[in-house]
Amino acid sequence: MPYTSRITYPPSQRGSVFILAIVILTVILILGASLIERAQTTVYRASVENRAVKAFHLAEAGIHKSIWELNQPNGWLTYAGESAVELPGGFVDVSITPAPAQRSLYTTHVTVLATGYLPGPGGGMRYPATIRAITYKEPRYFTYAVFGQDEVIIGNGTVELYTDSYDSDDGDYDPGTATEDADIGTNSTDLDAIWVKPLGEVNGDIFVGADAVSPDLCVDNMGTVTGDILALDNPVLLPSVVIPSGLIELGDVWLDNTQQLVLNEGAYHMTDLDLFGSAKVVCNGKVVIFLDQSTDGATPDVRIGGNGIVNSSQIPTNLVLYCSNDVVSIEISGNGAFYGGIYAPNANIVLNAGDVFGSLIGLTVTLNGVNSAVHYDTALRDNISPYAFMRSWEVL
């Protein structure tokens, strides 16, 4: 019969193997528990992060909703924010300062706080995320084809010069369909505060200072006025321009010969603007330019010569120049037409050449260019609701 050998271990060794197995099993259990706990923590953190991201997007949606509300008719003056607005996945609270009672058409900035959150027990907030945004309003001050705080002069008595109107929302300017809505005005009640010289023509009404007893005496009309001569119900406010922060800084802009500056859609700050020779500034999209004092002290402060400022869209509402009170003189003598609005409440504006499709607002306005005209774009006036857009934002 075959012989079988069996290895036997003494009892002490068998106990050691058992203990080792127990230790190994314990280590495995501890590692497993640790991995399970880590996995649970990772899942929890991912869940929290997901909810926090969702709350952030809810807050972001609240910011965009507030801008939409501010851009509704009269929204800039009335929208006060809202609470517990239900959106897909949660809610948002929106508050705006200053309150509507402290705002006016000349309020240029409001602060929007939007808090997005998920519903919690008893209606509480879970995972709230708050965004603060500074919303800027582009002023709409172009309610006249031409307005001079102190004086307006139409023509020089030797060449034809006129104002008429159209609506760029309906298409390009067409002299065959131009309308008689190109009103001009002044706050002055002085004798001959508005001159319409021979060969000058105003296709619209003329408005003079609110306190004028005899409005006709404020107008020296030696040309043609198709509308009425009236006194304003109230003075037209020409608030000072405050240069906002966050603009694209360009400093002094001096262009000569064939130099060209291209501005894509955005808001810019210049401390001087001089165009000569065949130089030009080309604006693509919606461009807003803020101007303040020239550093070299040259006069006039703004000279638009050369090929001028080219608005590639030829839509006047896409180009606006706002000048602070230290801009006291603007001369337009460029070869090309200017499509846009110029608001310079303390400047003497002189149109020496070319046509303006838009509006000119200044301290005084003189139109004396050869065969020049101001074709007022009523879209600048009819878009009464301010255009609000987000200037800056931060997560709190």
Rosetta blueprint (number, residue, H / E / L):
1 M L
2 P L
3 Y L
4 T L
5 S L
6 R L
7 I L
8 T L
9 Y L
10 P L
11 P H
12 S H
13 Q H
14 R H
15 G H
16 S H
17 V H
18 F H
19 I H
20 L H
21 A H
22 I H
23 V H
24 I H
25 L H
26 T H
27 V H
28 I H
29 L H
30 I H
31 L H
32 G H
33 A H
34 S H
35 L H
36 I H
37 E H
38 R H
39 A H
40 Q H
41 T H
42 T H
43 V H
44 Y H
45 R H
46 A H
47 S H
48 V H
49 E H
50 N H
51 R H
52 A H
53 V H
54 K H
55 A H
56 F H
57 H H
58 L H
59 A H
60 E H
61 A H
62 G H
63 I H
64 H H
65 K H
66 S H
67 I H
68 W H
69 E H
70 L H
71 N L
72 Q L
73 P L
74 N L
75 G H
76 W H
77 L H
78 T H
79 Y L
80 A L
81 G E
82 E E
83 S E
84 A E
85 V E
86 E E
87 L E
88 P L
89 G L
90 G E
91 F E
92 V E
93 D E
94 V E
95 S E
96 I E
97 T E
98 P L
99 A L
100 P H
101 A H
102 Q H
103 R L
104 S L
105 L L
106 Y L
107 T L
108 T L
109 H E
110 V E
111 T E
112 V E
113 L E
114 A E
115 T E
116 G E
117 Y E
118 L E
119 P E
120 G L
121 P H
122 G H
123 G H
124 G L
125 M E
126 R E
127 Y E
128 P E
129 A E
130 T E
131 I E
132 R E
133 A E
134 I E
135 T E
136 Y E
137 K E
138 E E
139 P L
140 R L
141 Y L
142 F L
143 T L
144 Y L
145 A L
146 V E
147 F E
148 G E
149 Q E
150 D E
151 E E
152 V E
153 I E
154 I E
155 G L
156 N L
157 G L
158 T L
159 V L
160 E L
161 L E
162 Y E
163 T E
164 D E
165 S E
166 Y E
167 D L
168 S H
169 D H
170 D H
171 G L
172 D L
173 Y L
174 D L
175 P L
176 G L
177 T L
178 A L
179 T E
180 E L
181 D L
182 A L
183 D L
184 I E
185 G E
186 T E
187 N L
188 S L
189 T L
190 D L
191 L L
192 D L
193 A L
194 I E
195 W E
196 V E
197 K L
198 P L
199 L L
200 G E
201 E E
202 V E
203 N L
204 G L
205 D L
206 I E
207 F E
208 V E
209 G L
210 A L
211 D L
212 A L
213 V L
214 S L
215 P H
216 D H
217 L H
218 C H
219 V E
220 D E
221 N E
222 M L
223 G L
224 T E
225 V E
226 T L
227 G L
228 D L
229 I E
230 L E
231 A E
232 L L
233 D L
234 N L
235 P L
236 V L
237 L L
238 L L
239 P L
240 S L
241 V L
242 V L
243 I L
244 P L
245 S L
246 G L
247 L L
248 I E
249 E E
250 L E
251 G E
252 D E
253 V E
254 W E
255 L E
256 D L
257 N L
258 T L
259 Q L
260 Q E
261 L E
262 V E
263 L E
264 N L
265 E L
266 G E
267 A E
268 Y E
269 H E
270 M E
271 T E
272 D E
273 L E
274 D E
275 L E
276 F L
277 G L
278 S L
279 A L
280 K E
281 V E
282 V E
283 C E
284 N L
285 G L
286 K L
287 V E
288 V E
289 I E
290 F E
291 L E
292 D L
293 Q L
294 S L
295 T L
296 D L
297 G L
298 A L
299 T L
300 P L
301 D L
302 V E
303 R E
304 I E
305 G L
306 G L
307 N L
308 G L
309 I E
310 V E
311 N E
312 S L
313 S L
314 Q L
315 I L
316 P H
317 T H
318 N H
319 L E
320 V E
321 L E
322 Y E
323 C E
324 S L
325 N L
326 D L
327 V L
328 V L
329 S E
330 I E
331 E E
332 I E
333 S L
334 G L
335 N L
336 G L
337 A L
338 F E
339 Y E
340 G E
341 G E
342 I E
343 Y E
344 A E
345 P E
346 N E
347 A E
348 N E
349 I E
350 V E
351 L E
352 N L
353 A L
354 G L
355 D L
356 V E
357 F E
358 G E
359 S E
360 L E
361 I E
362 G E
363 L E
364 T E
365 V E
366 T E
367 L E
368 N L
369 G L
370 V L
371 N L
372 S L
373 A E
374 V E
375 H E
376 Y E
377 D E
378 T L
379 A H
380 L H
381 R H
382 D H
383 N L
384 I L
385 S L
386 P L
387 Y E
388 A E
389 F E
390 M E
391 R E
392 S E
393 W E
394 E E
395 V E
396 L L
